[in-house]
Amino acid sequence: MLSHKSIAIIKSTVPVLEVHGTAITKRFYEMLFSQHPELLNIFNHANQKQGKQQTALANVVYAAAANIDKLESILPVVRQIAHKHRSLGVKPEHYPIVGQYLLAAIKDVLGDAATEEIIQAWAEAYGVIADVFISVEAEMYAQTEQQDGGWADFRAFTVVKKVKESDVITSFYLVPQDGKGIATYEAGQYISVKVDIPGESNTHIRQYSLSDAPDKSYYRISVKREDTSPEKPSGKVSVYLHEHMNENGVLWISAPAGSFVLNKQDHRPVVLISGGVGLTPMISMLNTLVEANPNSSRQVTFIHAAQCGNFHAMKEHVEELASNQQQVQAYWCYERPTTADESTQAYHKKGYIDLSWLQSVVPTSNASFYFCGPVPFMKAVYGLLKEWGIPAQDIHYEFFGPAGSLEAVTESALKSV
């Protein structure tokens, strides 16, 4: 337990962290990787270059400081991050290293303002926070490895099928190379994929949502190709998968993880809203709902926003479900429909989702709402649901990458994304 004095000191640094948090975390990563370049095999290099990881860590440090006297209030965020850590292979021995350079970065950025008393209080606080993460992650590692079909760290899987879903999205069907069983998962969860790209000095790890219902003999991920450039470095892995990972190729993946999951105990209507490749966890949820209870009384409204029909993945699959399952209704919103889209009436809404249209296709506000997509899309959907008066407990969402890991805690933080 932290002393009252340390708690008071940590609380007093909250305004400073609000101003200097990102500068501290940027310096932290510079120092960490210069002394421990092997950790570049764990971290997402693109998120580092784009500043997303620095911002995410700054948000976590800020939240921990602001809630240092009631850390239980940020346990949902701890669990969300712990899922990612377990999926990436973060271990207890990494925490002392991180603590050493985080304290050094605080001292380096704040200079004389970071007194010995402040550094000591933060050292004490970091130890408490690290212990919380290590404890939660230890449970996750044990549960993951001990479950039926489970495993530790990364396991070799073979690509048994590769399917082009749209101009930019391709699905990969994966089965274990050792021929043994695989762990089940909750609809909405993801796996981490580790690849060695020729010419790259470090391995790259990316997390992709599973895009089918659980309890199959395979895992399926549906990957959007993000063409890479110096200004947009995030596409290295997706380009590699699209261009070089073919059927019979091998991918190393970690067991399913993630806290954004379908609540199967809620029997009210469910609304699944996606933008772009954010449809992957929504497809998993949709397939799960239909396969678990075909033609049930629980209404499912599936809404997908895409640039146009050429970028719309899995449309035929969803329309077939809607045609055969009375409980499923599907609606498409195209930002810039093509001439072919126009002539075939391939969509229901042109432009962007707005509240009046959303209310016209969703039969009731007494429902569970799940959504996923790019950050601007997320902000828009969240704003519409709040304007509609949907209670916070009925709003469920997940961000791509680390940027939303803390913002998901509070409405005010989400609006600042």
ABEGO torsion letter per residue (X at the ends): XBBAAAAAAAAAAAAAAAAAAAAAAAAAAAAAAAABAAAAAABBAAAAAAGAAAAAAAAAAAAAAAAAABAAAAAAAAAAAAAAAAAAGBBAAAAAAAAAAAAAAAAAAAEAABBAAAAAAAAAAAAAAAAAAAAAAAAAAAAAAABBGBBBEBBBBBBABBBBABAABBBBBBBBAAGBBBBBBBBGBBBBBBBBBBGBABBBBBBBBBABBBGBABBBBBBBBBBBBAABAAAAAAAAAAAABBBGBBBBBBBBBEABBBBAABABBBBBBBBEAAAAAAAAAAAAAAAABBGBABBBBBBBBBABAAABBGAAAAAAAAAABAABBBBBBBABBBAAAAAAGABABBEBBBAAAAAAABABABBBBBBBEBAAAAAAAAAAAAAAGBBAAABBBBBBEAAAAAAAABAAAAAAX
